[in-house]
Amino acid sequence: MISLQKYLSDFYSPDDYAALAAQMERWKISRPLSSAKILDGTPVFRNTMVKYMVLLAAGADLTVSAGKDIPCDPAIIRMLPDFGIRIADEKILREKFDVVADCAGRHINVSSRCGYAELTRSGLEYYRNCRQPVFSVDSGILKRFETNLGTGESFVRAMNQLGFNDFKNKKIVVFGGGKVGCGTAFFASKAGAETFIVDTNNITPPPGTTLVAAQNKSDVIQLISGAWCVVSATGLPGVLAEYVPQLLEKQPLIANMGVEDEFGPVLPENCVLNHKLPLNFILSEPTRINFIDPSMALSNEALLILLQGNVAPGINLPPQALEQAVINDMRNSGKMNKEIDLILKGKFL
């Protein structure tokens, strides 16, 4: 059987994933997940395999679930059995697992003995009435490295890959002022765009970005009329359907940066870059490993906490001490200190 660690060493060094690397060093000795039956529904790309490497080193009996409307890299999926990782099908998903690492609530109906670790904010909506413990990976500060910085950086990278390299003085309208929306606006502004965020809340927009109240429909329509690109990042299915007539008339570039279809079925898939799937998932690495490392490490820690059985039913937030420990592991490599300081100082949501 091929060594997963050896395969990944051709693409990443441990400094690129400092939190997961430190986790692996501890867990390969203590083996805290020994024989635990784990289902992992994290979007499958090459850098996700670093998360799997740590789980396997910790002794987990790992099954990976791919698809279920979540973007993935089919080539990577085909490789997983070579590393001893089972791929779930519908029959396997009817089995009972000890714990489930979910994404976007797609595995809420999978039976879990100890509970669920949900990766996304939108996915929490599926777990609101869950009677089992649910660990919200998205609700702490660590997820901001992925969503503020990683997703924002990958928006610009994906646009560049499609040939849209010149952002200078182009108007970009981002719907949604949460972590993903603010990150997208921040990096678009850094690339030279004139950026606007449309949101119902009175948020503080990132530097170089103007906030427009979603309640002021006429202002929003005027923004769309002059936009080069419109980006969805609210996390709410169909919430932008009311603006589809203007989008079809003015025909700006349209991109989605979340997992939900925020435009609804009235807007054809061929009118949206990447056919309504998150734009950054056209990339071989949708979020760079250094940005996604902390949230994957936290997801792994959540699985261990759930297995220990000390988590209350319902949605639970990440303990501050645990997140600080992950940040300390990140600082040890020295490669992310500037980004850590930016997030901890709360420069944007």
N, C-alpha and C positions, 0 to 999 in steps of 0.2 A: 504494500500500500504506500502511496506517495505521501511524504511528509508535508503537511499543510504549512508548517513554519518555514520549511525550506523553499516551497513554492512562493510564499509571500515575500521572502527575503530578496527576491529578484525585483520587487516593486517598491518595497518600503523598508525603512530602517526603524528600529524601536523608538528612535527620537521622533519619528513622524506620528506615533500613536502612544505618547508617553503614559497616559492614564491606563490604557489597556495593557501596555507593557509591564507596568508596575503591578497591576492586578494579576497578570499571568505569573509573574515571579512569585507572588505570594501563594496563588492558588495551585500551582503545579506541585507545591510541597504539601499544602494542607488538604487538597482534593475535597473542598467543601461541598461540591455538587455530585459526589460519587453516586452513580446509579440513578440520579434524579432524571425522570423522564420529562424532557423539556421540548416544547414546541416553540420555534422562533419564527415570527412572521415579519421580521425586519426586511425592507426591500433588498433584494439580492443583487449585489454588485460586487466587484472584486474587493473593495475595501470592507464590505460587510463580513468577509471571510476572516478578518482579524478578530472580530467579535466571536465567531465560531471557534477560532483557534484557542481563545481563552476558555470558552465553555468546555471544550474537549479536554484541555489541560487540567481543568478542575474536576474531571471525571464524569461529566454529563452524558446521558444517553440522549443525543441530540437529533431532533427531526426538524427540518426546515420546510416551511410552507411558502411557496412562491405563487404569484399570480393573484387570484381573487381581486382583480381590478387594481392591484398595486404594481407599478412599473418594476421591471426587473431586467437582468441581462441573461437571455437564454443560454448563451455560451457558458456563463459561470454556473448556471443551474445544472447543465449537463456534466460539469466537472465534479460536482459535490460527491457523488458516490465514490469517486476515486480517492477521496479523503475520508471515507467511512461515514459520510453524513447521509442519512435517509431523507428522501424527498417525500413530502406528504401528498397523498391523493385523497379523493373523497372518502374512501374506506378508512384510511389512516386517521383522517380528521374526526371520525366517529369514535376513535379510541379515547381513553381518559388519560390525561397528562397530569404530572405533578404541578406544573406551572406553565403559563403561556406568556411569551413576549409578543404582544400584539402591536399592530400598526393600523390606525384609522378604524378601529373597532371591527375589523373584518373577521376576527376569530372569537367573537363574543359567544357564539353558540358551541364552541369547542369545550368539552368537559374538562375542568381543571380542579384538581384536589385542593390546591392552596391559593389560587387566585391568578390575577392577571397584571402584567406590567404594560401599560399603554404608552406608546411612544409619542402620540400626537395630541394636540389640543382638540381638533375636530373629533378624534376618536373617543374622547371622554364623553361626548353626548350619548354614545351607545351604552355607556356604563353607568349612567346616572342612577338607574334603579337596580343595579347589580347588588345582590345580597352577599357576594363574596368580596374579599379584599382586592382592591384595585390600586396599584402604585402608579401615580401619574408622573412619568418621566419628564413630561413637557412643563410641569408646573414649577420647576425650580430655575435657578440661574444657569445651570449647565447647558440646558437646551438652547440657550441664546447663542452659544458659540456656533451651533449648527444652523439655527434659523436666522438670526441676525446677520452673522458673518458668512457662514458657509453658503446658505441659500442665496443671499444677496450677491456674493461673489460669483456664484454659478449662474445667476441670471445673465450677467454681463458676458460671462464665458460662453454660455449657450447662444446668445444673440450673435456673438462674434463668429461662432462656428457656422451659423446659418448665413453669414455674410454681412450682417448688420454691425459694422465695425465703427461707424462714425456716430457717436452720441452727441456731439457738440451742438448745443443750443436746440436739440430736439426735445419736444414736449412729451413727457411720459407721465401717465396718470395711473396711480396704483390704488386700487380699491382694497381697503383694509389696512388699519394702522397697528396691527399686532406685530409680533416678532418678525414674521416673514415679510410683511408689507414694508415695515420700517427698514429692514435689511436690504430689500430690493431697491427701495428709493435711495438709500444711502449710497449704495455702490453705483447706481445709475447716475446719481449726482456727481460722484467722484469721477465718473467717466465723461462728464461734461454736459449731461442732460439737464434740462429744466424740469424738475420733478415736483409732482403734486400727490398728496395722499388724501383720499376721500374716506372719511370715517364718521360714524355717528357719535363717537366719543371725543371729548376735548383733550386729545392726547398732545404730548410734546413731540413734534415731528423731528426726525434726525436733521443734522446740519445740512443746509442747502436745499431743504424741502419745504414746500408750503402746504399747510393743512386746509382742506376745504370741507365744510360741514355737509355730510350726506343728506341732511334734512333740506338743504337748499337745492332743490332739484334743477332749477333753471341754471344755477351756477355749474352744477355737475354736467348738464347737457352741453353747456357752452365749452367746458373743458374738453369733453369728448370730441366736439366739433373741430377743435384745433389740435388734437393729439396726434403724435406720430405713432405712439404705442400705448395701448391700454392693458393693464395687468390686473388679474384677479388674485386676491390674497386674503379674502375674508374667512374662508373655511366653511361657508354656509351654502349648501346646495341651492341653486336657482335664485339666489338673492339678487343677482344682477340682470335678471330676465327683463325687467322693465326698461333697460337701456339698449336692448337688442335692436330696436328700430333705428336708433341713432348710429349704432355700430355698423349695421348693414348699409346705411346710407353713406356714412363718411369713410368707411373701410380703412380704419387705422390698422396697424399691426395689433394683433390680440394675443396675449399670452396668459397662461394659467400657471401659478406658482404653488398651488395647493393640490390636495388629492381629490377634492370634490369638484363637480361640474357646477360652477357658480353662475353660469349663463343660462343653464337649462336647455331642454331639447329644442327650443325654438331657434337657437343659433346652431347652424350646421357645424359638424366637427371640422370640415375643411376650411372654415373661416378662422380657425384658431391654430396657432403654431403648435406643432406636435399633437394635433387632433384632440385638443382639450386635456391631454395628459400634462403633468407638470413639465414645464419647458426644460428644466435642468436635467430631466431624465433622458434627453437625447445624448447626453455626455456619457462617456465610458465611466467616469467617476462623477456622479451628479453632485455630491458634496465632497470636497477634498478631505482626506483622512484626518488631517490635523484639526479640522473643524468638527467633524462628526465623532471623533475619538471620545470626548467627554460624555456625550449622551449615550453612546454605546456602552461605555464603562458603567454608567449609572444604571442602564437597563440591566446589565449583568448583575450588578449589586442588588437591584430590586428583586431579581429572581431568587437570590440567596436569602434575602430578608423575608420574602413570602414563604419560602420553604421552611424557614425557622418557626413560622406559625405565630408570630407576635404582632401581626398587622390586623387592625380592626376592619370589619366589613365596611364596604363603601369606598369612596375615593380618598386616597392618602397622598399627602405631599411629600416630596423628598426631604429628609431631615437635613437641617443646615450643616450639622457636623459632618455628615457623609459627603455633601457637596464640597465642603471645604477640604476634606481629605483628597478628593479627586483633583481639585485645583492644585493642592500641594504636589501631587504626583505630576501634574502638567508642568509646574514650575521647575521641577527637577531637571527637565531637559533643556530649559532655557529658550526654546524655540518659539514659545507662544506668550512670552511675558508682555509684549506690547498689546496683544489682543486681550489677554487676561485683564490688564489694567483698563482697557477701553470698556469691557463688559462690567467690571466691578465698579467703575465710576459712573455707570448708568448713563453713558452718553446718548443712548437711544434705547428704546424698548427691546 
